[in-house]
Amino acid sequence: MARPRPLSGFPEWLPEGRIVEQHVLDILRRTFELHGFAGIETRAVEPLSELVRKGEIDKEVYVLRRLQAEPGDDEADPAKQLGLHFDLTVPFARYTLENSGHLDFPFKRYQIQKVWRGERPQDGRFREFYQADIDVVAEGELPFHYEVELPLVMADALAALPIPSFTIRVNNRKIVEGFYRGLGFDDTAAVLRVIDKLEKIGPDGVRTQLEQQAGANESQVAACLALASIRTADTSFVAQVRALAGEHGVTDAMLEEGLAELERVLATAAELNPGVVVADLSIARGLDYYTGTVYETVLNGHESLGSICSGGRYDQLATDGKKTYPGVGLSIGVSRLVSRLISQGLVEASRKVPTVVLVAVSAEESRLESTRVAAQLRARGIAAEVSPSAAKFGKQIRHADRRGIPFVWIMQEDGTHAVKDIRSGEQEAASPAAWEPPVADLKPSVTLKETGANE
Amino acid sequence: MARPRPLSGFPEWLPEGRIVEQHVLDILRRTFELHGFAGIETRAVEPLSELVRKGEIDKEVYVLRRLQAEPGDDEADPAKQLGLHFDLTVPFARYTLENSGHLDFPFKRYQIQKVWRGERPQDGRFREFYQADIDVVAEGELPFHYEVELPLVMADALAALPIPSFTIRVNNRKIVEGFYRGLGFDDTAAVLRVIDKLEKIGPDGVRTQLEQQAGANESQVAACLALASIRTADTSFVAQVRALAGEHGVTDAMLEEGLAELERVLATAAELNPGVVVADLSIARGLDYYTGTVYETVLNGHESLGSICSGGRYDQLATDGKKTYPGVGLSIGVSRLVSRLISQGLVEASRKVPTVVLVAVSAEESRLESTRVAAQLRARGIAAEVSPSAAKFGKQIRHADRRGIPFVWIMQEDGTHAVKDIRSGEQEAASPAAWEPPVADLKPSVTLKETGANE
């Protein structure tokens, strides 16, 4: 077997990179659990028919077949074909419906899993990647306050990560839909889809497409672009939108409702976590199912990476005909984030292995003794491994050094034990039943190297 | 959308079941890290050509294609087709070769991921399931002592789980191959494959197949069956095998080497973890690549479940033509284990959510105040959520009770705070800056209900 090469779009990390990724995943899980979200996992596959219901995304689905499938098998029946999930929202909707009789609503869940998309791989775009989602879903009615709270949960999670500072940009579908309707558009979704491309195609591109796809006149185009240009760190956007609406003679009840909601999001965020959430009236989110607050998040100084945490409110995550399940949720693109941290060397893991102590072996005959020392350390929560061989002491030190293992345990000829910090070279007498490493050395640490870290 | 139904072979758990699964996964990871194993993850896919190199398993592979793949795309080129991995060994071998220049050998890694097999689902047999693997792989030469140590790492891991007691059954390929060769068989692998089916087809089935597939005579069949019947909890198997070999005139250097190795595994295990490891000369392990010690593990009283943790030593996990990478590893079938625990009600999670405290809301106007209390608790590591609505107090208690949340936080009209243990009904004055729940309540606990637990 010749040396294999990486598959484009399917990122893998060396052990030191995996420590970074695992650290990020641990912090996310910890934060979500502190907020009372229950963890679930769904299977990797969904019926293809469920995956392609939203036309937008069907190009990207990976379909499965068994290598030895035969005519008459499930795989030959299009109604029974399975595909890999491309996000965690479609599976969560299905899970909610399937188990609604066994879940307690409002149901707060987090879900951290890999998803797959058959897209052409690019920088920050993968075919296999981790998403970390939180959603609250209700049976019947979902209180508005969750639209205020969920981005703040994500703000807590992101603030705990070794990443640069970030900004959560928030908008409300009711504002833009109400405004567009007030401007005289019938197909507000078409307008929204064009505005969603603003960053990519620029104002001139938007103008052309609005004219062609939504039959917009010059005044309407100007109003749409003006609305999308409103960004405020406080609730002053309300006055700006009202002024713009006044100029264009727009009055709409849904617009007013949206303004009140977004104002509440901004005001509460300013109380609880000042400086993190801003109003950005250009945020559209392409997916049609959002109906209220929508969110995007950028890393400050890494805006080109795109949004690392997005989501919104949907009135109908799922319905079984009798009941509907409205919800609100956000999703972090973990792999995109971790890939940036690793590939640009923004973070550093303190070592490549979990081991705190390498227990040296002075002769193969005494390996059992070294093994007992390691077991005593482990029993007290100190990760320990025994040297692979009774090589010269210098070689055993190098084994530890190459992996970043901070301590080497030595059983001396007189029967006493000592532990050596190989970073400082300091050595002290120690007992395997009592010695404790500094707390900072207990686990590999991951630190942000860049200055201007997220405080 | 009608209520969806579960997909056979793709297990999913309700939140309380996921707490059990997550608890098991956490303990495994924790134990592996305490022993100094570095965690890695590999992508879910491998080139199909790599997956089907071992003929035995090719029926089970799921092949991927993009829904919109066109002629000329990678998916149309058989050499570039991708399949889902069916175990974690093939991907680990590929990862080792691909990154050999960046890894430190001997490389100890753990890997906990889902794998997929297109098998017909049955009890304990899934199409998607978790495996938890540990392996040590060396460049060039792997010291024998790892064959002694690795099953003891798994014994530590399994002993920490909420499962019944277990037995690790060990054999050595050199014993059986040397013995078969000494009996006059040329194709020892063929004999091994038949013996591997002993439990399934019984002695008569083995007799027939040995005669047909290996040309065995009556004395050879008797010798093979006699060898497979040797099971000892100590090193007395050595004398039994030697006696049997003497009866049949078998002398073989490899047999002697295998006996010495297995003796060392049993002797060391008896020193470090008495009663867990037994010698069982019937253990064959179907896969051809094992070359030394082989392992299987059964849950005592649940032998019908089959092996929950298996593996062995292989001289050549991978080779790039210049270097070879021998290793030894074991794999736990986590889903098989967890499914048994959940479906037979052997374990119980103390609650359905991570939340320790539900902070009550007396009126929607004071939600912010409740949110601040929850934030204070979280800052000290206490999982807290705020009540979804300012409903009657009894309804808020029921919200906690249904989920198993042990404490409700109450802000009283006089401005003081109290916390109520809803299990006992006891209520005490409390400050969000100082109150601590009992340590046992900090996280959901998972306990084995069955008597005869693994001590």
Interface residues (C-beta under 8 A of the other chain):
Chain A: M1 A2 R3 P4 R5 P6 L7 F10 P11 E12 W13 L14 P15 R18 I19 E21 Q22 E33 L34 H35 G36 F37 A38 G39 I40 E41 T42 R43 A44 V45 P47 L48 E50 V52 D58 K59 E60 V61 Y62 V63 L64 R65 R66 L67 Q68 A69 L82 G83 L84 R94 Y95 L97 E98 N99 S100 H102 L103 D104 P106 K108 R109 K114 W116 G118 E128 P143 H145 E149 D156 T268 E271 L272 A318 T319 D320 G321 K352 V353 P354 T355 E364 R367 L368 T371 R372 A375 R378 G381 I382 A383 A384 E385 V386 P388 S389 H399 R402 R403
Chain B: M1 A2 R3 P4 R5 P6 L7 F10 P11 E12 W13 L14 P15 R18 I19 E21 Q22 E33 L34 H35 G36 F37 A38 G39 I40 E41 T42 R43 A44 V45 P47 L48 E50 V52 D58 K59 E60 V61 Y62 V63 L64 R65 R66 L67 Q68 A69 L82 G83 L84 R94 Y95 L97 E98 N99 S100 H102 L103 D104 P106 K108 R109 K114 W116 G118 E128 P143 H145 E149 D156 T268 E271 L272 A318 T319 D320 G321 K352 V353 P354 T355 L358 E364 R367 L368 T371 R372 A375 R378 G381 I382 A383 A384 E385 V386 P388 S389 H399 R402 R403
